[in-house]
């Protein structure tokens, strides 16, 4: 239900119910909203600047009366139980000692029961909320300098709320309380927010210098004019994050995730580090010029990053690259850089046309590369098997020759005839009559041919 009059500024609205109402853009600045019920209300862009929430005297009195009556019933009921218990004992034992002991036990029972009951109800009262925003939509609402003690924000939509200067002590939230505290104080200097969900919140002008944000999700967060000097931004998710006019000097941005919607307009940054422990400074020397940081990172959105964890099969790479180039005519593919990371991963950055479908190109390339790599691996394996066959054949030939030599006998003919002239062929015999050679040729090895 849309409320016609949305101007409640500086009014006393204690104990009013706005449950389920559409209060988009309503002005509650300076209001007393203690005891109000905004459960499931729509409060988008509502203004609660300097509003006062929490418990009212009426809530406290109502709570006290109801629970006092309940306590009396419990005491009376327990007293009746104690009397019946005593009577049952006395019926079986009439000694004065037993009666006295029962009386002492009864007194102790009432004292202990009363003390525990009072402590319980005090604890219950302290946990009682005064103002209720549970399940309300508070997107882009403003609570600057509001006093919101004992206020229930359970299951509410709290996107981009301006909490700066708000007192939210003893209030209930469904998200990490330290996130709300950071939103209110805007001071997280040197603190540890690693792997914390900081997405979709308002942190304009926050001081996160020297803070550890490694692995945190800051996607779609407003970090306009934020101080992020020397912050650890390694592996953060910063998709569509607004860094406009933020100071990133000295920050580590190892493996951070950004998107074309991430805003670096007018960022102040003299230099950054691509690795932890102040390693891989960019620029290597000197400082970024005005707007140069933005230009550098905008260029990354005109590239496709290909990561290879087990080396690169360049034949497979060339095959896939050519295939993708043919399938995406006009994509203007060009290998821009090849980098080896500290963990052994190789990054190949491929430049593409600004309007190219980068996700499609990435998927096509990796699929083509894996296909080619498997096919080439099969070929390599086949070649290795062929080489092994050739080697085995050579060994087999050598073995056969050795066996033949072993069966030839002890005589081995060696033909070594430097500067000799023969008219005819070579003769292997004991005695050779040769008319063209003067004299006889005598074979000195005569063991096999005795005279």
C-alpha positions as CSV (number, residue, x, y, z in Angstrom):
1,X,0.0,0.0,0.0
2,X,1.4,3.4,-1.1
3,X,1.3,6.0,1.6
4,X,0.3,9.4,0.2
5,X,2.2,11.7,2.6
6,X,5.8,10.5,2.7
7,X,7.2,13.5,4.7
8,X,7.5,12.4,8.4
9,X,10.6,14.6,9.1
10,X,11.2,15.3,12.8
11,X,7.9,13.7,13.9
12,X,7.4,11.6,17.0
13,X,6.3,8.3,15.5
14,X,6.8,6.1,18.6
15,X,5.0,2.7,18.5
16,X,3.5,3.3,15.0
17,X,3.1,0.4,12.7
18,X,4.2,0.7,9.0
19,X,4.2,-3.0,8.5
20,X,4.1,-4.0,4.8
21,X,3.7,-0.4,3.5
22,X,5.3,1.1,0.4
23,X,7.3,4.0,1.8
24,X,9.7,4.5,-1.2
25,X,11.6,7.8,-0.8
26,X,9.9,8.6,2.5
27,X,11.6,11.2,4.7
28,X,12.0,10.1,8.4
29,X,14.9,12.4,9.1
30,X,15.1,13.4,12.7
31,X,12.2,11.2,13.6
32,X,11.6,9.3,16.8
33,X,10.9,5.8,15.5
34,X,11.4,3.9,18.7
35,X,8.9,1.0,18.9
36,X,8.0,1.4,15.2
37,X,7.3,-1.7,13.2
38,X,8.6,-1.5,9.6
39,X,8.4,-5.3,9.0
40,X,8.3,-6.2,5.2
41,X,7.9,-2.5,4.3
42,X,9.4,-1.0,1.1
43,X,11.8,1.7,2.1
44,X,13.9,2.2,-1.0
45,X,15.8,5.5,-0.8
46,X,14.1,6.4,2.4
47,X,15.8,9.0,4.6
48,X,16.4,8.1,8.3
49,X,19.2,10.6,8.9
50,X,19.5,11.4,12.6
51,X,16.5,9.2,13.4
52,X,16.3,7.6,16.8
53,X,15.3,4.0,17.1
54,X,15.1,1.4,19.9
55,X,12.8,0.6,22.7
56,X,10.1,2.8,24.1
57,X,8.9,3.1,27.7
58,X,5.6,1.5,26.7
59,X,7.4,-1.5,25.3
60,X,9.4,-1.9,28.5
61,X,6.3,-1.5,30.7
62,X,4.2,-3.9,28.6
63,X,7.1,-6.4,28.7
64,X,7.5,-6.1,32.4
65,X,3.8,-6.5,33.2
66,X,3.3,-9.5,31.0
67,X,6.4,-11.3,32.3
68,X,5.7,-10.4,35.9
69,X,2.3,-12.0,35.6
70,X,3.9,-15.0,34.0
71,X,6.5,-15.2,36.8
72,X,3.8,-15.1,39.5
73,X,2.0,-18.0,37.8
74,X,5.2,-19.9,37.7
75,X,6.0,-19.2,41.4
76,X,2.5,-20.1,42.5
77,X,2.6,-23.3,40.5
78,X,6.0,-24.2,41.8
79,X,4.9,-23.4,45.4
80,X,1.9,-25.7,45.0
81,X,4.2,-28.4,43.6
82,X,6.6,-27.9,46.6
83,X,3.7,-28.2,49.1
84,X,2.4,-31.4,47.6
85,X,6.0,-32.8,47.5
86,X,6.5,-31.9,51.3
87,X,3.1,-33.5,52.2
88,X,4.0,-36.7,50.4
89,X,7.3,-36.8,52.3
90,X,5.8,-36.0,55.7
91,X,3.1,-38.6,55.3
92,X,6.0,-41.1,55.4
93,X,8.1,-39.5,58.0
94,X,7.0,-37.6,61.1
95,X,10.3,-36.6,62.6
96,X,11.0,-32.9,63.4
97,X,14.4,-33.2,61.7
98,X,12.8,-34.2,58.4
99,X,10.2,-31.4,58.6
100,X,12.9,-28.8,59.3
101,X,15.0,-30.1,56.4
102,X,12.0,-29.9,54.1
103,X,11.4,-26.3,55.2
104,X,15.0,-25.4,54.4
105,X,14.8,-27.1,51.1
106,X,11.6,-25.1,50.2
107,X,13.3,-21.8,51.1
108,X,16.3,-22.7,49.0
109,X,14.0,-23.8,46.2
110,X,12.1,-20.5,46.1
111,X,15.3,-18.4,46.3
112,X,17.0,-20.2,43.5
113,X,13.9,-20.4,41.4
114,X,13.2,-16.7,41.9
115,X,16.8,-15.7,41.2
116,X,17.0,-17.8,38.0
117,X,13.7,-16.5,36.8
118,X,14.6,-12.8,37.3
119,X,18.0,-13.3,35.5
120,X,16.2,-15.0,32.7
121,X,13.6,-12.2,32.2
122,X,16.3,-9.6,32.4
123,X,18.3,-11.3,29.7
124,X,15.1,-11.6,27.6
125,X,14.4,-8.0,28.1
126,X,17.9,-7.0,27.1
127,X,17.6,-9.0,23.8
128,X,14.2,-7.4,23.0
129,X,14.4,-5.1,20.0
130,X,12.5,-1.8,19.9
131,X,12.3,-0.9,16.2
132,X,11.7,-3.6,13.6
133,X,13.0,-3.5,10.0
134,X,13.1,-7.3,9.5
135,X,12.4,-8.3,5.9
136,X,12.1,-4.7,4.8
137,X,13.7,-3.4,1.5
138,X,16.1,-0.7,2.5
139,X,18.1,-0.5,-0.7
140,X,19.8,2.9,-1.0
141,X,18.3,4.1,2.3
142,X,20.1,6.7,4.4
143,X,20.9,6.2,8.1
144,X,23.7,8.7,8.5
145,X,24.2,9.8,12.2
146,X,21.1,7.8,13.2
147,X,20.9,6.2,16.7
148,X,19.6,2.7,16.2
149,X,20.3,0.8,19.4
150,X,18.2,-2.4,19.8
151,X,16.9,-2.3,16.2
152,X,16.1,-5.5,14.3
153,X,17.4,-5.7,10.7
154,X,17.1,-9.4,10.3
155,X,16.6,-10.6,6.7
156,X,16.3,-7.1,5.5
157,X,17.7,-6.0,2.1
158,X,20.6,-3.7,3.0
159,X,22.1,-2.8,-0.4
160,X,24.0,0.5,-0.6
161,X,22.7,1.9,2.6
162,X,24.6,4.9,3.9
163,X,25.4,4.0,7.5
164,X,28.1,6.6,8.0
165,X,28.1,7.8,11.7
166,X,25.2,5.6,12.7
167,X,25.1,4.0,16.2
168,X,24.0,0.4,15.6
169,X,25.0,-1.1,19.0
170,X,23.0,-4.1,20.2
171,X,21.1,-4.3,16.9
172,X,20.4,-7.5,14.9
173,X,21.7,-8.2,11.4
174,X,21.7,-11.3,9.1
175,X,25.1,-10.3,7.7
176,X,28.5,-10.0,9.4
177,X,28.3,-7.2,12.0
178,X,31.8,-6.1,11.2
179,X,30.7,-5.2,7.7
180,X,28.0,-2.9,9.1
181,X,30.5,-1.5,11.6
182,X,32.9,-0.7,8.7
183,X,30.0,0.9,6.8
184,X,29.2,3.1,9.8
185,X,32.8,4.0,10.9
186,X,34.3,4.1,7.3
187,X,37.6,3.2,9.1
188,X,39.1,-0.2,8.3
189,X,42.7,0.9,8.2
190,X,45.1,-2.0,8.7
191,X,42.2,-4.4,9.5
192,X,41.8,-7.9,8.1
193,X,38.8,-8.4,5.8
194,X,40.2,-11.3,3.9
195,X,37.5,-13.5,2.2
196,X,34.8,-11.3,3.6
197,X,31.6,-10.5,1.6
198,X,31.7,-6.8,1.1
199,X,29.6,-6.7,-2.1
200,X,26.8,-4.3,-2.8
201,X,27.5,-1.9,0.0
202,X,28.3,1.8,0.3
203,X,31.9,2.4,1.3
204,X,32.3,5.9,-0.2
205,X,35.4,7.6,1.2
206,X,36.3,4.6,3.4
207,X,39.9,4.3,4.7
208,X,41.2,0.8,3.9
209,X,44.8,1.7,3.6
210,X,47.1,-1.2,4.6
211,X,44.1,-3.4,5.0
212,X,44.0,-7.1,4.0
213,X,41.2,-7.7,1.5
214,X,42.7,-10.8,-0.1
215,X,40.0,-13.0,-1.5
216,X,37.2,-10.6,-0.5
217,X,34.2,-10.0,-2.7
218,X,33.8,-6.3,-3.3
219,X,31.8,-6.6,-6.5
220,X,29.4,-3.7,-7.2
221,X,30.6,-2.0,-4.1
222,X,30.8,1.8,-4.0
223,X,34.4,2.7,-3.3
224,X,34.3,6.2,-4.6
225,X,37.1,8.3,-3.2
226,X,38.3,5.3,-1.0
227,X,41.7,5.1,0.5
228,X,43.3,1.8,-0.6
229,X,47.0,2.7,-0.4
230,X,49.1,-0.3,0.2
231,X,46.0,-2.5,0.5
232,X,46.2,-6.2,-0.3
233,X,43.7,-6.7,-3.1
234,X,45.1,-10.0,-4.3
235,X,42.4,-12.3,-5.7
236,X,39.6,-9.9,-4.8
237,X,36.4,-10.0,-6.9
238,X,35.8,-6.5,-8.1
239,X,33.2,-6.9,-10.8
240,X,31.5,-3.6,-11.6
241,X,33.1,-2.0,-8.6
242,X,33.2,1.8,-8.5
243,X,36.8,2.9,-7.8
244,X,36.2,6.4,-9.2
245,X,38.7,8.8,-7.6
246,X,40.0,6.1,-5.2
247,X,43.7,6.0,-4.3
248,X,45.3,2.7,-5.2
249,X,49.0,3.6,-4.8
250,X,51.1,0.7,-3.6
251,X,48.2,-1.8,-3.6
252,X,48.8,-5.4,-4.6
253,X,46.4,-6.5,-7.3
254,X,47.7,-10.1,-7.9
255,X,45.0,-12.1,-9.8
256,X,42.2,-9.7,-9.0
257,X,39.0,-10.1,-10.9
258,X,37.7,-7.0,-12.7
259,X,35.2,-6.5,-15.5
260,X,34.5,-3.9,-18.2
261,X,32.0,-2.3,-15.8
262,X,34.6,-1.8,-13.1
263,X,35.0,2.0,-12.9
264,X,38.6,3.4,-12.7
265,X,37.7,7.0,-13.7
266,X,40.1,9.5,-12.2
267,X,41.8,6.9,-10.0
268,X,44.8,8.1,-8.2
269,X,47.7,5.7,-8.5
270,X,51.4,6.3,-8.6
271,X,52.3,2.6,-8.9
272,X,50.9,-0.9,-8.1
273,X,52.3,-4.4,-7.5
274,X,51.3,-7.5,-9.4
275,X,52.7,-9.9,-6.8
276,X,52.8,-10.0,-3.0
277,X,55.6,-8.7,-0.9
278,X,56.0,-5.7,-3.1
279,X,57.1,-7.7,-6.1
280,X,56.5,-6.9,-9.8
281,X,56.1,-3.2,-9.5
282,X,54.2,-1.4,-12.3
283,X,55.5,0.8,-13.8
284,X,58.9,-0.7,-13.2
285,X,60.3,2.8,-12.5
286,X,58.7,6.2,-12.1
287,X,55.0,6.7,-11.7
288,X,51.8,6.4,-13.7
289,X,50.8,9.6,-15.5
290,X,47.4,11.1,-15.1
291,X,44.7,8.6,-16.3
292,X,47.4,6.2,-17.4
293,X,46.3,3.6,-14.8
294,X,42.8,3.7,-16.3
295,X,44.1,3.3,-19.8
296,X,46.3,0.3,-18.9
297,X,43.5,-1.6,-17.3
298,X,40.9,-0.7,-19.9
299,X,43.2,-2.4,-22.5
300,X,42.9,-5.7,-20.6
301,X,39.2,-5.8,-21.6
302,X,40.3,-6.0,-25.3
303,X,42.3,-9.2,-24.7
304,X,41.5,-12.8,-24.0
305,X,43.7,-14.4,-21.3
306,X,44.7,-18.0,-21.9
307,X,46.2,-19.9,-18.9
308,X,48.3,-23.0,-19.3
309,X,49.3,-24.9,-16.2
310,X,51.3,-27.8,-17.7
311,X,53.4,-26.0,-20.3
312,X,52.2,-25.3,-23.9
313,X,52.1,-27.6,-26.9
314,X,52.9,-25.0,-29.5
315,X,51.7,-27.2,-32.4
316,X,48.3,-27.6,-30.7
317,X,48.3,-23.8,-29.9
318,X,49.0,-23.0,-33.6
319,X,46.2,-25.3,-34.8
320,X,43.6,-23.9,-32.4
321,X,44.7,-20.3,-33.0
322,X,44.2,-20.7,-36.8
323,X,40.9,-22.5,-36.4
324,X,39.5,-19.8,-34.1
325,X,40.8,-17.1,-36.4
326,X,38.9,-18.7,-39.4
327,X,35.7,-19.2,-37.3
328,X,35.7,-15.7,-36.0
329,X,36.5,-13.6,-39.1
330,X,37.0,-10.0,-38.1
331,X,38.0,-10.8,-34.5
332,X,41.6,-9.5,-35.3
333,X,43.4,-12.1,-33.2
334,X,47.0,-11.3,-32.3
335,X,49.2,-12.7,-29.6
336,X,50.0,-9.7,-27.4
337,X,52.2,-11.2,-24.7
338,X,53.5,-14.4,-23.1
339,X,54.1,-14.4,-19.4
340,X,55.4,-17.0,-17.0
341,X,53.8,-16.6,-13.6
342,X,55.6,-17.3,-10.3
343,X,53.6,-20.6,-9.8
344,X,54.7,-21.9,-13.2
345,X,51.5,-21.0,-15.0
346,X,52.0,-19.5,-18.5
347,X,49.7,-16.7,-19.5
348,X,49.2,-16.0,-23.2
349,X,47.3,-12.7,-23.8
350,X,45.6,-12.5,-27.1
351,X,44.4,-9.1,-28.4
352,X,41.0,-9.1,-30.0
353,X,38.7,-6.6,-31.6
354,X,36.8,-4.4,-29.0
355,X,33.4,-5.8,-30.1
356,X,34.5,-9.5,-30.2
357,X,32.8,-12.1,-28.1
358,X,35.6,-12.8,-25.7
359,X,33.9,-15.6,-23.8
360,X,33.1,-17.4,-27.1
361,X,36.7,-17.0,-28.4
362,X,38.1,-18.3,-25.1
363,X,35.9,-21.4,-25.1
364,X,36.5,-22.2,-28.8
365,X,40.3,-21.8,-28.4
366,X,40.6,-24.0,-25.3
367,X,38.4,-26.7,-26.8
368,X,40.4,-26.7,-30.0
369,X,43.7,-26.7,-28.1
370,X,42.7,-29.7,-25.9
371,X,41.5,-31.6,-29.0
372,X,44.7,-30.9,-30.9
373,X,46.9,-31.7,-27.9
374,X,45.3,-35.1,-27.5
375,X,45.6,-35.9,-31.2
376,X,49.2,-34.9,-31.3
377,X,49.9,-36.8,-28.2
378,X,48.6,-39.9,-29.9
379,X,50.9,-39.2,-32.9
380,X,53.9,-38.7,-30.6
381,X,53.1,-42.0,-28.9
382,X,52.8,-43.8,-32.3
383,X,56.2,-42.4,-33.3
384,X,57.8,-43.5,-30.1
385,X,56.4,-47.0,-30.7
386,X,57.8,-47.0,-34.3
387,X,61.2,-46.0,-33.0
388,X,61.1,-48.8,-30.4
389,X,60.3,-51.2,-33.2
390,X,63.3,-50.1,-35.3
391,X,65.6,-50.3,-32.3
392,X,64.3,-53.8,-31.6
393,X,64.9,-54.8,-35.2
394,X,68.5,-53.5,-35.0
395,X,69.2,-55.5,-31.9
396,X,67.7,-58.6,-33.5
397,X,70.0,-58.2,-36.5
398,X,73.0,-57.8,-34.3
399,X,72.1,-60.9,-32.3
400,X,71.7,-63.0,-35.5
401,X,75.1,-61.9,-36.8
402,X,76.7,-62.8,-33.5
403,X,75.2,-66.2,-33.7
404,X,76.5,-66.8,-37.3
405,X,80.0,-65.8,-36.2
406,X,79.8,-68.2,-33.3
407,X,79.1,-71.1,-35.8
408,X,81.8,-70.3,-38.4
409,X,84.7,-72.0,-36.6
410,X,88.1,-70.7,-35.3
411,X,89.4,-69.6,-38.8
412,X,88.6,-66.1,-39.6
413,X,89.8,-64.6,-42.9
414,X,90.8,-61.0,-42.9
415,X,91.7,-59.3,-46.1
416,X,94.1,-56.5,-45.6
417,X,96.2,-55.8,-48.8
418,X,97.5,-52.3,-49.0
419,X,99.2,-51.4,-52.3
420,X,98.7,-55.0,-53.7
421,X,98.0,-55.7,-57.3
422,X,96.2,-58.9,-58.3
423,X,95.3,-60.3,-61.6
424,X,92.3,-62.2,-60.7
425,X,90.2,-62.7,-57.6
426,X,91.0,-63.2,-54.0
427,X,91.7,-66.8,-53.1
428,X,91.3,-68.3,-49.7
429,X,93.2,-71.7,-49.7
430,X,96.2,-73.4,-48.1
431,X,98.5,-73.3,-51.2
432,X,97.8,-71.2,-54.3
433,X,99.6,-71.7,-57.6
434,X,99.5,-68.3,-59.3
435,X,101.3,-67.8,-62.6
436,X,100.8,-64.1,-62.5
437,X,102.4,-63.8,-59.1
438,X,105.9,-65.0,-58.6
439,X,106.4,-67.9,-56.1
440,X,103.8,-69.6,-54.0
441,X,101.4,-68.2,-51.6
442,X,101.7,-70.1,-48.3
443,X,98.9,-70.1,-45.7
444,X,100.7,-70.3,-42.3
445,X,97.5,-71.4,-40.5
446,X,97.7,-75.2,-41.1
447,X,96.1,-76.5,-38.0
448,X,93.0,-77.4,-39.9
449,X,95.0,-78.9,-42.8
450,X,97.9,-81.1,-41.5
451,X,100.4,-82.1,-44.2
